[in-house]
Every structure is written in structure tokens, then in C-alpha cells.
């Protein structure tokens, strides 16, 4: 089955915050309190609905999985915060590098 296919239709996009904390906890295999702890430490930042309910996206759940993998390796929450910051910065730099390379190539082609 295609990963984007679901018996009830297509799965929401990775950035669409649709999962309540109880569903996110079940999908991640973690407790609700653990998700709240991760939020307190700034490791995840679920969107809040107008009523204040936490809503998690697929990207949030992927981040929770990364946090779980790091805790499983014995990394403490402060270390995880630093690792995630570095990984996020690395992603931004890679995207910037890709854009600059494409721009360079386009300028070369225009000559």
C-alpha cells in the first residue's frame, strides 16, 4: 500500500497539525506526560487550536521519534536539544547551499 494511502483516504501532509495529544502519544508509543515534558524543554512545539488544545503534525511525530531514538541511546534532554538545534541548522544550510548552487548554475547557463 502506498504510504500516503489510508483506508479512509489520504493521510494529512507532514506539516498539517491534526493529531490531538492523546493520538500523538498513542502513535509515538509515549505517554502524554512525556510529550508535555518534551514541549516544556522546547524539543517540540505543537500548534495550539483556538481553544488551546495541542495539535501535532506528522513532522512533530517524526521529531518525537528522533527524540525517542536519542533518549534510547542515553542522551539527556539538554543534549537532545543541542543535537536537534544542530540538525535543524544543518538542514537550513543544506537548503541554502542547494539554492545557491542552482542559482550559480542558472547564471552559468545564461552566459
Rosetta blueprint (number, residue, H / E / L):
1 X L
2 X L
3 X L
4 X L
5 X E
6 X E
7 X L
8 X L
9 X E
10 X E
11 X L
12 X L
13 X L
14 X L
15 X L
16 X L
17 X L
18 X L
19 X E
20 X E
21 X H
22 X H
23 X H
24 X H
25 X H
26 X H
27 X H
28 X H
29 X L
30 X L
31 X L
32 X H
33 X H
34 X H
35 X H
36 X H
37 X H
38 X H
39 X H
40 X H
41 X L
42 X L
43 X L
44 X L
45 X L
46 X L
47 X E
48 X E
49 X L
50 X L
51 X L
52 X L
53 X L
54 X E
55 X E
56 X E
57 X L
58 X H
59 X H
60 X H
61 X H
62 X H
63 X H
64 X H
65 X H
66 X H
67 X H
68 X H
69 X H
70 X H
71 X H
72 X H
73 X L
74 X L
75 X L
76 X L
77 X H
78 X H
79 X H
80 X H
81 X H
82 X H
83 X H
84 X H
85 X H
86 X H
87 X H
88 X H
89 X H
90 X H
91 X H
92 X H
93 X H
94 X H
95 X H
96 X H
97 X H
98 X H
99 X H
100 X H
101 X H
102 X H
103 X H
104 X H
105 X H
106 X H
107 X H
108 X H
109 X H
110 X H
111 X L
